[in-house]
């Protein structure tokens, strides 16, 4: 299905450009078709290789293909906009030629894509205050850092994680949460990539829950690498952090119908004390609210990462797609994540580390 969409996108790109330049030489058009045909299969081919191999050639191929598939998303929108404007101009009886319209919109698309690549590498600190009922007095004014969706793999690796760790430590949080998708799920030396985590410390602990990318297949190598570097991996359990209840449920258990409810029931949440549920995706917040959770921390959505996928993410996750929101008596904070999946672009969303101050 993905490949079919990519074929159609490249076909529309080709037809739009060649229609705007009538009289092109047939040999020239043949080479353009061959080149675009290669580009149309490059991302799927690179992804298949990335799941099995990790070497310099695969990493370069994957990065180039990933950037291109992001750019072609913008070029697709520019193509649709070009035909729409051209049709309206013709209906209005105006003589505006097609080529200048295409050049302007394709140039805008290319600039948007390049900005998206730049923006994806600029991690921000997002600060917010969370007011929790029954918060232990010791936690008034304390801070927690939330980071998710780093997607270590063929685009980002240990050097990226080192920069994230340094940014978090600079904030001096009392508690640190990693809400899944630390790894991308592609072939990688997980233990080596996770080594910067051994510098990540906080007075009341560093906690991790598995995301969907860790759980594509057997997640043991990822979880062992994380635990070996001093991070507490939570799997359907509750811990006490100076009177604050912290619950961790991995992605697969949190998304299975009925399973999240049974896990939270078995854990036994004290409704008279503030509690935080760390789970990768904001898929079923109504279940956590019914169980008496005070605050749910998640990632996963990337806020769609870039247009047009951001529109789709908002339709799926509604008010839980990003930021702080309420459902009943429970609050949900969804982070847009620090890394990227697939195209290393962000437009309409920013990579972030979230610093929560409790009141």
C-alpha positions in Angstrom: 0.0 0.0 0.0 2.8 2.4 0.9 4.6 1.7 -2.3 1.5 2.2 -4.3 1.0 5.7 -2.7 4.7 6.5 -3.5 4.2 5.4 -7.1 1.2 7.7 -7.5 2.9 10.6 -5.8 5.9 10.4 -8.1 3.7 9.9 -11.2 1.8 13.1 -10.3 5.0 14.9 -9.8 6.3 13.8 -13.2 3.1 14.6 -15.1 2.8 18.1 -13.4 6.4 19.0 -14.3 6.4 17.7 -17.9 2.9 19.2 -18.6 4.3 22.6 -17.6 7.2 22.2 -20.1 5.7 21.0 -23.4 8.0 19.9 -26.1 10.6 18.1 -23.9 12.9 15.7 -25.7 11.8 12.1 -25.5 15.2 10.8 -24.5 15.3 13.4 -21.7 11.9 12.4 -20.5 13.0 8.7 -20.5 15.9 9.5 -18.1 13.6 11.5 -15.9 11.1 8.6 -15.7 13.9 6.2 -14.8 15.3 8.5 -12.1 11.9 9.1 -10.6 11.1 5.4 -10.8 14.2 4.7 -8.7 13.3 7.4 -6.2 9.8 6.1 -5.9 11.1 2.7 -4.6 14.1 4.0 -2.6 12.4 4.5 0.8 10.7 1.1 0.9 14.0 -0.5 -0.3 16.1 1.4 2.2 13.6 0.5 5.1 13.8 -3.2 4.3 17.6 -3.0 4.3 17.7 -1.0 7.5 15.8 -3.7 9.4 18.5 -6.2 8.6 21.8 -4.4 8.1 23.7 -1.7 9.9 26.7 -0.2 8.0 27.8 3.1 6.5 26.3 2.4 3.1 22.9 1.4 4.4 22.8 4.4 6.7 23.6 6.9 4.0 21.1 5.3 1.6 18.4 5.3 4.3 19.0 9.0 5.2 18.9 10.2 1.6 15.8 8.1 0.8 14.1 9.3 4.1 14.8 13.0 3.3 13.5 12.5 -0.2 10.2 10.9 0.8 9.6 13.9 3.1 10.3 16.4 0.3 8.1 14.5 -2.1 5.2 14.8 0.4 5.5 18.6 0.0 5.9 18.3 -3.7 2.7 16.3 -3.9 0.8 19.1 -2.1 2.5 21.6 -4.5 1.3 19.5 -7.5 -2.3 19.3 -6.3 -2.2 23.1 -5.6 -0.7 23.7 -9.1 -3.5 21.9 -10.8 -6.2 23.5 -8.6 -4.9 27.0 -9.3 -4.5 26.3 -13.0 -8.1 25.0 -13.2 -9.4 28.1 -11.4 -7.4 30.4 -13.7 -8.7 28.7 -16.8 -12.3 28.9 -15.5 -11.8 32.6 -14.9 -10.7 33.0 -18.5 -7.2 34.3 -17.5 -4.1 33.6 -19.6 -1.6 32.8 -16.8 0.7 30.0 -18.0 1.1 26.8 -16.0 4.9 26.7 -15.7 5.3 29.8 -13.5 2.7 28.4 -11.1 4.5 25.1 -10.9 7.9 26.8 -10.4 6.7 29.0 -7.6 4.9 26.2 -5.7 7.6 23.6 -6.2 10.2 26.1 -4.9 8.0 26.8 -1.9 7.7 23.1 -1.3 11.5 22.6 -1.5 12.1 25.4 0.9 9.6 24.0 3.3 11.3 20.6 3.2 14.7 22.1 3.8 13.4 24.1 6.7 11.8 20.9 8.0 15.2 19.1 8.0 16.8 22.0 9.9 13.9 22.3 12.4 14.0 18.5 13.2 17.5 19.1 14.5 16.6 21.9 16.9 15.4 20.3 20.2 13.5 22.7 22.4 12.7 22.7 26.1 9.0 22.9 26.7 8.0 24.0 30.2 4.6 23.5 31.8 3.1 23.4 35.3 0.9 20.5 36.4 -1.4 20.8 39.4 -2.2 17.5 40.9 -4.7 16.7 43.7 -3.3 14.8 46.7 0.3 15.6 45.6 2.7 14.8 48.5 4.0 18.0 50.1 7.6 17.0 49.3 6.8 17.2 45.6 5.5 20.8 45.5 7.8 22.7 43.2 9.8 19.7 42.1 10.4 19.0 38.4 10.3 16.0 36.1 11.7 15.7 32.6 9.8 13.8 29.9 11.4 12.7 26.7 10.0 10.3 24.1 10.5 9.1 20.5 14.2 9.5 20.0 14.2 6.7 17.4 17.8 5.8 17.6 18.7 4.0 14.4 20.1 4.9 11.0 19.3 8.6 11.1 20.0 9.3 14.8 22.4 7.5 17.1 24.4 7.7 20.3 25.7 11.2 19.6 22.2 12.5 19.3 21.3 10.7 22.6 24.3 12.3 24.3 23.1 15.8 23.3 19.6 15.0 24.7 21.1 13.7 28.0 23.1 16.8 28.4 20.1 19.0 27.8 18.0 17.1 30.4 20.8 17.2 33.0 21.1 20.9 32.6 17.5 21.2 33.8 18.3 19.3 37.0 15.0 17.4 37.2 14.0 15.4 40.3 12.6 12.6 38.1 13.1 11.6 34.5 10.6 9.7 32.2 11.4 8.1 28.9 8.1 7.3 27.2 9.1 4.7 24.6 10.5 4.5 21.1 14.0 5.2 22.3 15.0 2.9 19.4 13.7 3.0 15.9 13.4 -0.8 15.6 16.0 -1.0 12.8 19.3 -3.0 12.9 21.5 -1.3 15.5 24.0 -2.1 18.2 21.5 -1.4 21.0 23.9 -1.6 23.9 26.4 0.8 22.3 23.7 3.3 21.2 22.2 3.3 24.8 25.5 4.0 26.6 24.9 7.7 27.0 22.0 6.8 29.3 24.5 5.8 32.0 25.1 9.6 32.6 21.3 10.2 33.0 20.6 10.4 36.7 17.9 12.1 38.9 17.3 12.0 42.7 14.1 10.0 42.4 15.0 7.8 39.4 14.9 7.5 35.6 12.1 5.4 34.2 11.4 3.9 30.8 8.4 2.1 29.1 8.6 0.3 25.8 7.0 1.9 22.7 5.7 0.2 19.6 9.1 0.5 17.8 10.8 -1.5 20.6 8.0 -4.1 20.4 7.9 -4.6 16.6 9.6 -7.9 17.4 11.4 -9.3 20.5 12.1 -6.2 22.7 14.5 -8.0 25.0 17.7 -6.6 23.4 16.5 -3.1 23.7 15.2 -3.4 27.3 18.4 -5.1 28.4 20.5 -2.4 26.8 18.5 0.3 28.6 18.5 -1.5 32.0 22.3 -2.1 31.7 22.8 1.6 31.6 21.0 2.3 34.9 17.5 3.1 33.7 14.5 1.4 35.5 12.4 -0.3 32.9 8.8 -0.5 34.0 6.6 -3.3 32.8 3.1 -3.4 34.2 4.2 -2.3 37.7 4.1 0.5 40.2 6.9 2.1 42.2 6.9 4.6 45.0 9.0 7.8 44.5 8.9 9.7 47.8 5.2 9.2 48.1 4.4 9.7 44.4 3.0 6.6 42.6 4.6 5.9 39.3 3.1 3.2 37.0 4.6 2.0 33.8 2.7 0.0 31.1 4.4 -0.9 27.8 2.8 -0.1 24.5 1.5 -3.6 23.6 -0.2 -4.1 27.0 -1.6 -0.6 27.0 -3.3 -1.0 23.6 -4.8 -4.5 24.0 -8.5 -4.3 24.7 -9.2 -4.9 28.3 -5.6 -5.5 29.2 -4.8 -2.0 30.4 -7.8 -2.0 32.7 -6.8 -5.4 34.2 -3.2 -4.3 34.6 -4.2 -1.1 36.4 -6.7 -3.0 38.6 -4.0 -5.6 39.6 -1.5 -2.9 40.4 -3.9 -1.3 42.8 -3.7 2.5 42.5 -4.3 4.5 45.7 -6.8 7.2 44.7 -5.9 9.2 47.8 -2.4 9.8 46.5 -1.2 11.4 43.3 -0.2 9.0 40.6 1.6 9.2 37.2 1.0 6.6 34.5 3.9 6.4 32.0 2.7 4.7 28.7 3.9 5.3 25.2 0.7 6.3 23.3 -2.4 8.3 24.4 -4.7 5.7 23.0 -7.0 4.8 25.9 -6.9 7.6 28.5 -10.5 6.9 29.6 -9.3 3.6 31.1 -6.6 5.2 33.1 -8.9 7.9 34.3 -11.5 5.3 35.4 -8.7 3.5 37.4 -7.9 6.7 39.3 -4.7 7.9 37.7 -3.9 11.5 38.2 -1.6 12.2 35.3 -0.8 10.2 32.1 2.5 10.9 30.3 2.8 9.8 26.7 4.4 10.5 23.3 4.0 8.5 20.1 2.0 11.0 18.0 5.0 13.2 17.0 2.2 15.8 16.5 2.1 14.3 13.0 5.7 15.4 12.5 4.9 17.4 9.4 2.1 18.5 7.1 -0.1 16.7 5.8 0.4 14.0 8.4 -0.1 16.4 11.3 -3.7 16.8 10.1 -4.2 13.1 10.2 -2.7 12.8 13.7 -5.1 15.5 15.0 -8.1 13.6 13.6 -7.0 10.3 15.3 -5.9 11.6 18.7 -8.1 14.8 18.9 -7.3 16.8 22.0 -4.7 14.2 23.1 -2.5 14.7 20.1 -0.2 17.1 21.9 0.2 19.1 25.1 -1.7 19.1 28.4 -5.4 18.1 28.3 -8.1 16.8 30.6 -10.3 13.8 30.6 -12.6 13.6 33.6 -10.4 14.1 36.7 -7.2 13.0 34.9 -4.7 15.1 33.0 -2.8 13.8 30.0 0.4 15.3 28.7 1.5 14.1 25.2 4.9 15.1 24.0 5.7 15.6 20.3 8.9 13.7 20.9 12.6 14.5 20.4 13.4 12.5 17.3 11.7 11.6 14.0 10.5 8.5 12.3 11.0 8.0 8.6 11.6 11.4 7.0 13.9 13.4 9.4 11.7 16.5 8.9 9.5 18.5 11.2 7.1 21.2 10.0 4.2 22.3 12.2 5.7 20.4 15.1 9.0 20.8 17.1 11.3 18.2 18.7 11.2 18.7 22.4 12.1 17.8 25.9 9.3 18.5 28.4 10.0 19.9 31.9 7.0 19.5 34.2 6.8 21.4 37.4 4.4 19.9 40.0 2.1 22.0 42.1 
